[in-house]
Amino acid sequence: MISLILPYWDRQPAADRAMEKLAEHYLGLDLEVIVVDDGNREPFRIPPGYPLDLHVVRLPRKDQPTPQSRAWNAGVRAATGDILALSCVEVLHPAPVLEELAAQLAALGPYGYVLAAAWCPERREWHCRSDVRSWDGFQPGYAGTFLAVLNRDLFDLAGGFDEEYMDGAGYEDRDLVCRLLASGACFMVRDDLVVHHPKTGATIKWPAEGFARNEQIFKRKWPNH
């Protein structure tokens, strides 16, 4: 089974569009969708009559967004599948990609980490592709979690997401990449399997000081990056 884990924070219209595309493409696939409502004052609403196996994990209420480390970790704990698909709730699947990503993971073996290419339509730029450098200090193709599949055992070996980043902004995805690489992960981006990562109606404004705090944590932990 594939467990698709989607953190959610105040993005209901964007989530509704994404849920429609998932239902369009994945009926009949051995898939569970886990939406982790990360403490919203207005809880995530499941679309009426939704046809996929969808579960909602609700975390304690909070008043502002924080990095998604805790939400992804909570989603993994709730998941029942051996294959984890880490993504964002607003990511759109214009075509089915999960089954082929899982097949590629099986071919790579237990240390595989397979990403779909991710295109941002508003900015007309790739957020993830094999020839795109996601962050300074990383080789092209070492992206985070717009849509990535891996075996649960590798996630556990890497220690999941580091929740030390919860009081700032960003860098939790870069940290996961470093943890996976340190655990022996084999990265692959499938440029032919594309999802869309729209920004309209889904952008969270993070404070600059939050990025500065988490950058300090990241540089302390990973000085070579």
C-alpha positions in Angstrom: 0.0 0.0 0.0 1.0 3.6 -0.7 0.3 6.1 2.1 0.1 9.6 0.7 0.8 12.1 3.5 -0.4 15.7 3.1 0.1 18.4 5.7 -2.7 21.0 5.7 -2.8 24.6 7.0 -5.6 27.0 5.9 -5.6 25.9 2.2 -9.1 24.5 1.7 -9.7 25.7 -1.8 -6.3 24.6 -3.0 -6.8 21.3 -1.1 -10.2 20.8 -2.8 -8.7 21.1 -6.2 -6.0 18.7 -5.4 -8.4 16.1 -3.9 -10.4 16.2 -7.1 -7.4 15.3 -9.2 -6.4 12.5 -6.8 -9.9 11.0 -7.1 -9.8 11.3 -10.9 -6.6 9.4 -11.2 -6.3 6.9 -8.3 -9.5 5.0 -8.0 -8.6 1.3 -7.6 -5.0 2.0 -6.6 -3.9 0.5 -3.3 -3.7 3.9 -1.7 -4.6 5.7 1.5 -4.6 9.5 1.7 -3.7 11.0 5.1 -4.4 14.7 5.5 -2.7 16.1 8.7 -4.7 19.1 9.8 -1.9 21.1 11.5 -3.9 22.9 14.1 -6.2 25.0 12.0 -8.9 27.1 13.6 -11.1 26.2 10.6 -10.6 22.4 10.4 -10.0 20.6 7.1 -13.2 19.5 5.5 -13.4 16.2 3.6 -15.3 16.6 0.3 -18.8 15.0 0.6 -18.8 11.5 -0.8 -15.1 11.4 -1.4 -14.3 8.1 -3.1 -10.7 7.5 -1.9 -9.6 6.0 1.4 -9.0 9.4 3.2 -8.1 9.8 6.8 -7.7 13.1 8.7 -5.2 13.4 11.6 -5.9 16.6 13.6 -3.0 18.1 15.6 -3.6 20.6 18.5 -4.8 24.0 17.5 -2.3 26.8 16.9 -2.5 30.4 15.7 0.2 30.6 13.1 1.9 28.3 10.5 5.0 26.4 11.4 7.3 24.1 9.4 5.6 20.9 8.5 8.0 18.5 10.3 5.5 17.6 13.0 2.7 17.1 10.5 4.7 14.8 8.3 5.9 12.8 11.3 2.4 12.5 12.6 1.1 11.4 9.2 3.8 8.6 9.0 2.8 7.4 12.5 -0.8 7.1 11.3 0.0 5.5 8.0 -0.4 1.8 7.4 1.4 1.5 4.1 5.0 0.3 3.6 5.6 2.9 0.9 5.3 6.5 2.0 4.5 9.3 -0.4 5.4 12.7 1.1 3.8 15.7 -0.6 1.9 19.0 0.0 -1.8 19.4 0.1 -2.0 21.8 -2.8 0.1 19.7 -5.2 -1.9 18.8 -8.3 -1.6 15.5 -10.3 -2.4 16.3 -13.9 -1.8 12.6 -14.7 -1.4 9.5 -12.5 2.2 9.2 -11.3 2.1 7.3 -7.9 2.1 3.8 -9.3 5.1 4.5 -11.6 6.9 6.2 -8.7 6.3 3.1 -6.6 7.5 0.8 -9.4 10.7 2.9 -9.7 11.2 2.7 -5.9 10.9 -1.1 -6.0 13.6 -1.2 -8.8 16.0 1.0 -6.7 15.6 -1.1 -3.6 15.2 -0.3 0.1 17.4 2.8 0.0 15.5 4.4 -2.9 14.1 8.0 -2.7 12.2 8.8 -5.9 10.8 12.2 -6.7 8.3 13.4 -9.4 9.3 16.5 -11.3 7.4 19.5 -9.9 6.4 22.5 -12.1 5.2 25.8 -10.7 2.7 27.2 -13.3 2.5 30.8 -12.0 6.3 31.3 -11.9 6.9 29.0 -14.9 9.8 27.3 -13.2 10.7 23.8 -12.0 10.7 23.3 -8.3 12.0 19.8 -8.8 13.8 18.2 -11.7 17.0 16.2 -12.2 18.9 19.1 -13.7 17.6 21.7 -11.2 19.6 22.7 -8.1 17.0 23.1 -5.3 19.3 24.8 -2.8 22.9 26.0 -2.7 25.3 23.3 -1.6 23.3 20.5 -3.0 23.7 18.7 -6.4 20.8 19.0 -8.9 18.1 16.5 -8.2 18.4 16.6 -4.4 15.0 18.0 -3.7 12.7 17.6 -0.8 9.0 16.6 -0.7 6.8 18.2 -3.4 6.1 14.5 -4.2 8.6 11.9 -3.1 8.2 8.2 -2.4 10.4 6.1 -0.1 10.1 2.9 2.0 9.0 3.4 5.6 12.2 1.6 6.8 14.4 4.3 5.2 12.3 7.1 6.7 12.7 5.5 10.2 16.4 4.9 9.6 16.9 8.6 8.8 14.9 9.6 11.9 12.1 11.3 10.1 11.8 15.1 10.1 13.7 17.1 12.8 11.2 19.0 14.9 13.9 21.3 16.2 13.0 23.6 13.2 9.4 24.1 14.5 10.0 27.6 16.0 11.3 29.1 12.8 10.7 28.8 9.1 12.0 26.5 6.4 15.0 24.2 6.2 13.2 21.1 7.5 13.1 19.7 4.0 16.8 20.4 3.4 17.6 18.7 6.7 15.6 15.6 5.7 17.7 15.4 2.5 20.9 15.5 4.5 19.5 12.8 6.9 18.6 10.6 4.0 21.9 11.0 2.3 23.7 10.2 5.6 21.5 7.0 5.8 22.7 5.9 2.3 19.7 6.9 0.3 19.8 6.7 -3.5 18.0 9.7 -5.0 16.2 9.7 -8.4 14.0 12.3 -10.0 11.7 11.1 -12.7 11.5 14.0 -15.1 8.8 12.2 -17.1 6.4 12.1 -14.1 5.2 15.6 -13.5 3.1 17.2 -10.8 2.2 20.9 -10.5 3.0 22.9 -7.4 0.8 26.0 -7.7 1.2 29.1 -5.5 -2.2 30.7 -6.1 -4.2 30.4 -2.9 -1.6 28.3 -1.2 1.3 30.6 -0.3 2.1 31.1 3.4 4.0 34.3 4.4 6.9 33.3 6.7 8.8 35.9 8.8 12.3 36.6 7.7 13.6 36.1 11.2 12.1 32.6 11.1 14.3 31.6 8.2 17.3 33.1 9.9 16.7 31.0 13.0 16.4 27.8 11.1 19.3 28.6 8.9 21.5 28.8 12.0 20.3 25.4 13.1 20.9 23.9 9.7 24.4 25.3 9.4 25.3 24.0 12.9 24.1 20.5 12.0 25.3 20.4 8.4 28.3 22.7 8.0 29.3 21.3 4.6 26.0 22.5 3.1 
